[in-house]
Amino acid sequence: MFILLLLVTLLISLAVSVAVMKAFSKPLNAILYRIIADAISAAWLKYLKFAILVVGVSSGVRVREFEKYITPSRWDKDAKVVEFTLERWVLELYQTAIETLQGIAWMLLVFFMFALVAYVIVRIAEARLGEQAKK
């Protein structure tokens, strides 16, 4: 049962990550092209897509949390291994989806903060070039 839970959480986190990656692909491409405006923006887009997958899966599959299903608590001598029930499955699958989205959201927030700073720098540089062209 433990292996099945691990496999299902992996598949859910992968599916959620792919869905988010597809949803943000065009906006990320537009932002990168605007900031970089070079062929290298395509390489950065591929890297960001890969990062979304890695962050999503690593956030969604919480291997440390799954230890409770195979080993009892070390601190309690009367502790037992947590049993798999339908409620436990639903909770674990819900946590997988939420943790996946949360990890990706933090990664994208950091990216968008840096992209905003880069965008402001690009706009300032363009304004200065425009002023110099008028002279």
C-alpha positions as CSV (number, residue, x, y, z in Angstrom):
1,M,0.0,0.0,0.0
2,F,2.9,2.3,0.8
3,I,4.4,1.9,-2.7
4,L,1.0,2.6,-4.3
5,L,0.6,5.8,-2.2
6,L,4.1,6.9,-3.3
7,L,3.4,6.2,-6.9
8,V,0.0,7.9,-6.9
9,T,1.3,11.1,-5.2
10,L,4.1,11.2,-7.7
11,L,1.6,11.0,-10.6
12,I,-0.6,13.6,-9.1
13,S,2.2,16.0,-8.4
14,L,3.6,15.4,-11.9
15,A,0.1,16.0,-13.5
16,V,-0.4,19.2,-11.5
17,S,3.1,20.5,-12.4
18,V,2.5,19.8,-16.1
19,A,-0.8,21.6,-16.0
20,V,0.7,24.7,-14.3
21,M,3.7,24.6,-16.7
22,K,1.3,24.6,-19.7
23,A,-0.8,27.4,-18.1
24,F,2.2,29.6,-17.5
25,S,4.1,28.8,-20.6
26,K,2.9,31.7,-22.8
27,P,3.2,34.4,-20.1
28,L,6.7,33.2,-19.1
29,N,7.7,33.2,-22.8
30,A,6.3,36.8,-23.2
31,I,8.1,38.0,-20.1
32,L,11.4,36.4,-21.0
33,Y,11.3,37.6,-24.6
34,R,10.5,41.2,-23.4
35,I,13.4,41.2,-20.9
36,I,16.0,39.3,-22.9
37,A,14.8,39.9,-26.5
38,D,17.2,37.3,-27.8
39,A,17.2,33.6,-28.9
40,I,18.5,32.7,-25.4
41,S,15.0,33.5,-24.0
42,A,13.9,30.2,-25.4
43,A,16.6,28.4,-23.4
44,W,15.5,30.2,-20.3
45,L,11.9,29.2,-20.9
46,K,12.9,25.6,-21.2
47,Y,14.8,25.9,-17.9
48,L,11.8,27.5,-16.2
49,K,9.5,24.7,-17.4
50,F,12.0,22.2,-16.0
51,A,12.2,24.1,-12.7
52,I,8.4,24.1,-12.4
53,L,8.4,20.3,-12.8
54,V,11.2,19.7,-10.4
55,V,9.8,22.1,-7.7
56,G,6.3,20.8,-8.2
57,V,7.2,17.1,-7.8
58,S,9.7,17.7,-4.9
59,S,7.1,19.8,-3.1
60,G,4.2,17.4,-3.7
61,V,5.9,14.1,-2.9
62,R,6.7,14.5,0.8
63,V,8.8,11.4,1.4
64,R,9.6,12.4,5.0
65,E,5.9,12.6,5.8
66,F,5.4,9.0,4.5
67,E,7.6,7.5,7.1
68,K,4.7,7.4,9.5
69,Y,3.2,4.6,7.3
70,I,6.2,2.3,7.7
71,T,7.8,3.1,11.0
72,P,6.2,3.9,14.4
73,S,7.1,7.1,16.3
74,R,10.5,6.9,17.9
75,W,9.5,8.9,20.9
76,D,6.5,6.9,21.9
77,K,7.1,3.3,22.9
78,D,3.4,2.4,22.5
79,A,3.1,4.1,19.1
80,K,1.8,2.1,16.1
81,V,2.2,2.6,12.4
82,V,-0.5,4.9,10.9
83,E,-3.1,2.8,9.0
84,F,-4.2,3.4,5.5
85,T,-7.9,4.3,5.4
86,L,-10.0,6.0,2.8
87,E,-9.9,9.2,4.8
88,R,-6.1,9.0,5.0
89,W,-5.9,8.5,1.2
90,V,-8.1,11.5,0.5
91,L,-6.1,13.6,2.9
92,E,-2.7,12.6,1.4
93,L,-3.9,13.2,-2.2
94,Y,-5.3,16.6,-1.3
95,Q,-2.1,17.5,0.5
96,T,-0.1,16.4,-2.5
97,A,-2.0,18.7,-4.9
98,I,-1.8,21.6,-2.5
99,E,1.9,21.2,-1.7
100,T,2.7,20.9,-5.4
101,L,0.8,24.2,-6.1
102,Q,2.3,25.9,-3.1
103,G,5.9,25.0,-4.1
104,I,5.3,26.2,-7.7
105,A,3.7,29.4,-6.5
106,W,6.7,30.3,-4.4
107,M,9.0,29.6,-7.3
108,L,7.0,31.7,-9.7
109,L,6.7,34.5,-7.1
110,V,10.5,34.7,-6.9
111,F,10.8,34.6,-10.7
112,F,8.2,37.3,-11.2
113,M,9.8,39.6,-8.6
114,F,13.2,39.4,-10.4
115,A,11.4,39.7,-13.7
116,L,9.7,42.9,-12.5
117,V,13.1,44.4,-11.5
118,A,14.6,43.4,-14.8
119,Y,11.6,44.9,-16.7
120,V,12.1,48.2,-14.9
121,I,15.8,48.2,-15.8
122,V,15.0,47.5,-19.4
123,R,12.4,50.3,-19.5
124,I,14.8,52.8,-18.0
125,A,17.5,51.8,-20.5
126,E,15.0,52.1,-23.4
127,A,13.9,55.5,-22.2
128,R,17.5,56.7,-22.1
129,L,18.2,55.4,-25.6
130,G,15.1,57.1,-26.8
131,E,16.3,60.4,-25.3
132,Q,19.7,60.0,-26.9
133,A,18.2,59.2,-30.3
134,K,16.1,62.5,-30.2
135,K,19.2,64.6,-29.7
